[in-house]
Amino acid sequence: MQSPGETEPDREPGYEFVQVHITVPGAGLARDMADDLVGSQLAACVQVIGDIGSVYTWDGDIERADESLIIAKTATTRFAALAARVRERHPYEVPQVTATPIVAVDEAYAAWMRSVLGD
């Protein structure tokens, strides 16, 4: 018998889509990366939010950077390929590429995403 919240082996809950956050140094690179991710069908849709401030630790020092935020919607199955593409093109040694499951989505939007991504 399972405890509440426990899942059966090999029956982990999954999400069809994720929202990926990527930070880059500048709006120009963000727009170029957005075009690349959509053009290569690694993302169905990308928003670029410019002029954000990031604070983080690097090599033991507190750093501050002016960046742009990319928010990409994609299929969970495409996350690894999307992350690899970002790492290829990104100037940072360790770029931020994080995914959050999309737990609910309008069916018309989900169908559009599937058609755009070729799924």
C-alpha positions in Angstrom: 0.0 0.0 0.0 1.3 3.5 -0.9 1.5 6.4 1.3 -0.3 9.6 0.3 1.7 11.5 -2.4 3.8 8.4 -3.2 3.9 7.1 -6.8 4.3 3.6 -8.1 7.7 2.6 -9.6 7.9 3.5 -13.3 4.8 5.6 -13.0 6.2 8.9 -12.1 3.9 11.8 -12.9 5.0 13.7 -15.9 4.3 17.0 -17.5 4.1 17.4 -21.3 5.5 21.0 -21.3 8.0 23.1 -19.4 8.7 26.8 -19.2 12.5 27.4 -19.4 14.2 30.4 -17.9 17.5 31.5 -19.5 19.5 34.6 -18.6 21.8 36.3 -21.1 24.0 39.4 -21.1 22.0 41.7 -23.3 18.8 42.1 -25.3 20.5 41.5 -28.7 21.8 38.1 -27.7 18.4 37.3 -26.1 16.6 38.1 -29.4 19.0 36.1 -31.4 18.7 33.1 -29.1 14.9 33.4 -29.1 14.9 33.3 -32.9 17.3 30.3 -32.9 15.2 28.3 -30.4 11.9 29.0 -32.2 13.5 28.5 -35.7 15.0 25.2 -34.7 11.7 24.0 -33.2 13.3 23.7 -29.8 10.8 26.1 -28.4 7.2 26.9 -29.5 7.2 30.4 -28.1 9.8 32.6 -26.4 9.4 35.9 -24.6 12.4 38.2 -24.0 12.3 40.4 -20.9 15.1 43.0 -21.0 16.9 44.9 -18.2 16.8 42.6 -15.3 19.4 42.7 -12.5 21.0 39.5 -11.3 22.9 38.9 -8.1 24.9 35.7 -7.7 28.1 34.3 -6.2 31.0 33.4 -8.6 34.4 32.3 -7.5 33.6 33.3 -4.0 32.6 36.9 -4.8 29.1 38.5 -5.0 28.5 39.5 -8.5 25.9 41.8 -10.1 25.0 41.7 -13.8 22.5 43.5 -16.1 20.9 40.8 -18.1 17.9 39.8 -20.2 15.6 37.0 -19.3 14.4 34.5 -21.9 11.2 32.5 -21.1 10.8 29.6 -23.5 7.9 27.2 -23.7 8.7 23.7 -25.0 7.9 20.0 -24.7 9.6 18.3 -21.7 11.1 15.9 -24.2 13.0 18.8 -25.9 14.5 20.3 -22.8 17.8 18.5 -23.0 18.3 19.5 -26.7 17.3 23.1 -25.9 19.7 23.3 -22.9 22.5 21.9 -25.2 21.8 24.6 -27.8 21.9 27.3 -25.2 25.2 26.0 -23.8 26.7 26.0 -27.4 25.7 29.7 -28.0 26.0 31.2 -24.5 29.0 33.3 -23.5 28.8 32.3 -19.8 30.8 29.3 -18.5 27.7 28.2 -16.6 24.5 29.6 -18.1 21.2 29.6 -16.2 18.9 27.1 -17.9 16.1 26.0 -15.6 12.8 24.4 -16.4 9.5 24.5 -14.5 6.7 22.2 -15.3 3.6 23.7 -16.9 1.0 22.0 -14.7 -2.0 23.3 -16.6 -2.4 24.6 -20.1 -5.4 25.5 -22.3 -6.0 22.7 -24.7 -6.0 25.0 -27.8 -2.6 26.4 -26.8 -1.2 22.9 -26.1 -2.4 21.7 -29.5 -0.7 24.7 -31.1 2.5 24.0 -29.2 2.4 20.3 -30.4 1.9 21.4 -34.0 4.7 24.0 -33.9 7.2 21.6 -32.2 6.3 18.8 -34.6 5.0 16.5 -31.8 
